[in-house]
Amino acid sequence: MKKLFLVGALALTGLFATAQEGLKGTWFVGGQVAFGNDKTTTPGTEVKTTTILPIAGTFISPSVAVGAGVGYMGGTTETDVKKVESNNFVIKPLVRKYWNISGGLFFFGQAALPMIFGNTETTYYDPITGAKLSGKDKLDATDIALELSPGFDYVVNKWMTIETSFTILSVGYSSRKPDGGKTSDSFDFNANPFNSVNDREWGNLQLGVKFLF
């Protein structure tokens, strides 16, 4: 059963700054950690996934923040006849604009540019003996997307906030190059999109707790 743990922390030393200065100059850190281990309904199939994406940034004005995440995405899908392993390096710059609704409740709009660079390697096994066969299939992959995500952030007290958000628009580019083969490119526009780092989907709100200090 897949388990997802989202943890975040913001260093908001200017929490009690004047209304004029707001959070300008405040730094924040946070991130996402997800681990999955799923034995599907197909006999002999197991899927493992890992996502580690720490994020840091700063408020460049009282209501605008910029930041970036740098991390890793990987996974393994294994059956009786093959094993597919993927390893990806992730960079995710982002910018947010905040609007106060009432009291500690804020609405924000986020634009992010996740970029994924990695590879996939497939190993084959003899279906009768289970022995590893010689030769592997290798594929280099690049994914770049522009994503727009609205959300809400609620300040519970001096040291904790709760945040939720979802992606409403995604424009992406993908490139695939098999070992010894030709590169194939594709573009995608989706108003009901997946997220390229798999942390947001339409109708699947992401909820995170942030600790303030």
N, C-alpha and C positions, 0 to 999 in steps of 0.2 A: 504494500500500500504506500502510495507516494505521500511523503511528508514534506511540507513546505514551511520553512521558518523565515519570517521577514523581521529583521531587526534594524533599527535606525537610531542615531543619536545626533543631536544638534548642539554645537557649542554656541549658545546665544548669550554672550557676556553683556550685550547691550539691551537685555530684556526690559530694563527700566530706564532706557534712554528717553530723551525728550521726544515729543511727538514730531518735532521738526526733523530730528536726526533719524528717528525710527531705528531700524536694524542695520543702517549703513555701516560697513566695515566689520560686521559680525561674520565670523567663519562658522561653517557647519561641516559635520562629518556624519556619514550614515552608510547604508548599504543593504545588500540583499545576499542571503545565504540560503541555498535550496539543495536538498539531496533527495533523490528518488530511487526506489528499488521496486519495480513492478513486474510480477510474474503474471503475464497476461493469460487470457482464456485459451490461447493456443498452446497445446502441450509442448514442453521443451523450449519455450521462449521466455527470456528474461531481459528486462530493460532497466539499465541503471543510468541516472543522470546526476550531474553536479553543476551548480552555478554559484560562483563567488564573485560578487561585484561591489566592492567598497566605493563610496562616493564622497567627495569633498568639494567645498565651494565657499563662496562668500557673497554677502549682500553688497552690491555696487551702488545701491540707492536705498531709501527707506522701504521700498516695496518690490525691488527687483533683485533676484539672486541668480548667479551663474555658478556652474559647477561641472564636474566630470567624474565619470566612473571608469575605473580600469580594473579588469578582472579576467576570469576564466570560465569557459563553458565546455563541458565534456560529457561524453556519454558512451555507453556500450549496449549494443543489442546482440544477444547471443541466441542461436538456435542450434539444432543438432547438426546442421550442415555448414554454418558460417558464423563468423563473429565480426561485427562492424563496430569500429572504434573511432570516435571523433574527438578532436582536441582543437579548441578555438580560443583565440585571444580577443578580448572585447574592450573597445573604447567607446564611451558614451558621454559626450559633452551635452549639456542641457542649460536652458535658461527658464526662469519662472517669474511670472508677474502676479503679485498678490493684491487682493481687494478685501477690505474688512467688511463683513456683512453686519455683524452685531456682536459686541462683547468680544469673546475669545474665538468666535467663528470666522474663518477666512475662506474665501474662494480663490483658487489660483489656476492659471493656465500655464502649461509647460510645453515647450518645444525641445525635442531631443533629436540627436543625430547618432544613433547607435551604429557602430562599425564592427564587423566581425571578420577576422582573418584566421583561417585554420585549414585543417585537412581531415580527410576520412580515409581509413584503411580497412579493407575487408580481407579476412583470412578464411579459407575454406577447409572443410573437414570431410573425410570419407564418410558417406552416410551409413556404411555397414560397419567398418572397424572403428570409426571415430578418430582415425589418425589425421594429423595435420597434413594438408596437401602443399606441395611446393608452389611458390608464386603467390602474389598478393595484388589486389586492385587498390590503387591509390588515387585520391581525388583532392585537389586543392580548391578551396572555396573562399569567396569574398561576398559579404552582404553589407549593404549600406542603405539606411532608411532614414527618412524624415518623418517624425511622429509628433502628433499634437494630442495632448492629454489634459483634460480639465480635472479638477479635484477639489476636495475640501480639507481644511486643516483646523482642528479644534484644540485650543489651549485649555487643558483640563485644570492645571495649576501651575505653580512656578517652575516645576521641573518636568512636566510631561505634556505632550500633545498627542492627538490621534489623527491620522491622515488616511484618506482614501482617494483613489483616482482610477481612471480608465482611459484607454486610447480610443479616439473617435476618428482619426484619419492617419493613414500611413502611405507614404510613397517610397518605394524601394527599388534597389538595383541588386542583382545577383549575378555572380560569375562562377562558373564551374569549369575546371580543367583536369581531365583525367591524365594519369601518367602516360606520356607518349601520345596523347590525343590532342584534339583541337579544343579551344576554349569556346564555351557557349555562354551567351549573355542574355539576361531577361530583365524586364522592368515591370513593376507592379504598382497599381493604384487601387487602394482599398479604403472605402469609407466605413467598413465594418471589419477592422483589420486584426490580424495577429500582431504580436509584438516580436521584433526580431531577436530579442533576448528572452522571450517567453515569460515575461513578468507581468504582462497585461493582456487581457482579451476583452472584447465587448461583452457586457453582461457578466463579467467575472471581476468584480471589484477587488482591488488590492487594499488591504488594511494593514497599516503599520503603526507602531508606537514609537514615539521619539522622546528621548529624555533630555531635558534642558539643564544646562549648568553654566 
